[in-house]
């Protein structure tokens, strides 16, 4: 992991001291809320429905045990004993008191954490593949790239007041687990003639106008990363609209300007910027890469894993769904589900955080990751330690065997917390997960990603769900639209709206009909929901969602 140097430490401490004074002036009344708002947003502090919410950065989703324990301490001391992991690989605390926030930020600084640029029209937390540095299919660990981008973008004087917020994602694998095509800039590690570099995408994004990013550079050498990304930001900062915040994201700029003209302008700006970097960025990258050297792998027998896998169906079910191939065949990547049926997706209690920290320290080379799917990853677990790990997770209610299944739902906080939400997300996710647990169908259904947003801003990534659910307000009544066929991987697609929405009472039965239609029409148990949808199209699924309409159309056709 990257460790703070003297500059990092001084920078973070100075920001804490600055904000402490700003908070005190707000409490004293010297600052109005309008005057305080831009200051608090620069420090990740939002004013939500019921209280302030503090969003803490977890750069590229990477934590160590000390940092996770500190988050647990913050949850107990200054919040309500839990935190919420988000689709940006961050953590949110929903109940801090304003007067306590500087102390929280100081406690974060003690473990090399902060809340910078988790809000505002700037470059947000850079995200990465949550299996980075561990996955067997990886070309190269993307975290050094993400850390380089984090350092470059933090407090960058030109990019603190962009037309709109800006999000970057990086993956080092051909199998895209970082949703790069739905980001303002997506970077995919590729190789050309043995040389590592990036495929660069621009103009992706969700919200009210979902778009898939377009390739602006098929191959960018690693050495050119920062000047090229800076060129993209410079062009966007110049062209991006500031007259209408709904049309201010770079996806609209790319759409209105055209990818060919964007490419020309970026290359022109890149040629100007490239000489200014003079290799300094590569010297920094070389230092950063040293901090991400692989751990010293443990050499030990794996027999205990194989024996328990054969003997215990509960352990086998968990291993089949929650383990991913590691680059070291004696190890596994473990996904710890925060989606036990009926729980709030992405929430972790302080006790659970401490347990995960202890397990990471004892069994996992002191590394944890937060996934954009709102789960926790232990990236380096020796197979011989998996029985011990599973037993500890089971005792804490963290061994739910559902990664990638229908109850592993991404959900934004919705109207339970968010001031922007127009409908609830959490109760709908809980009801769907509970219903399919009752039906005992989850493992028969197989891979199926449901994603739920409580408003058009799409923080729940509903556009990318195989089944997406968007909660809206219709004349004071919650209404849930369904989209089908979304995909956040290397074959990315925006889901297609199925038809009219459903009430809160109708949405779970509608999802149930949809799933039964899939089970009826799939070409064997190996065909996933997304594969079946792409093969069959919308027709059989719409017929299941709207049976009365389908029956009427059949009568008319007859």
Secondary structure, DSSP 4 states (H G I P E B T S, - for coil): -----HHHHHHHHHHHHHHHHHHHHHHHTSS-HHHHHHHHHTTTEEE-SSSEEEEE--GGGEE-HHHHHHHHHHHHHHSSSEEEE-TTS-EEES---GGGHHHHHHHHHTTT---TTSSSSSB---EE-TTTTTBTTBSS-SHHHHHHHHHHHTT-TTSSS-SS-B-EEEESBSS--S-GGGSSEEEEEEEETTEEEEEEEE--B-TTS-B--EEEEEEEEGGGHHHHHHHHHHHHHHHS--S-GGG-SHHHHHHHH-HHHHHHHHHHHHHHHHHHHTTHHHHHHHHHHHHTPPP-------HHHHHHHHH-HHHHHHHHHHEEEBSSTTEEEEEEPS--TTSPTTEEEHHHHHHHHHHHHHHSTT-EEE-TTS-EEEEEEEGGGHHHHHHHHHHTT-----TTSTT--EE--GGGT-SS-SS-SHHHHHHHHHHHHHHT-HHHH-S--EEEESSTT-TT-GGGSSEEEEEEEETTEEEEEEEE--B-STT-BPPEE-SS-EETTTHHHHHHHHHHHHHHHSSSTTS-HHHHHHHH-SHHHHHHHTHHHHHHHHHHH-
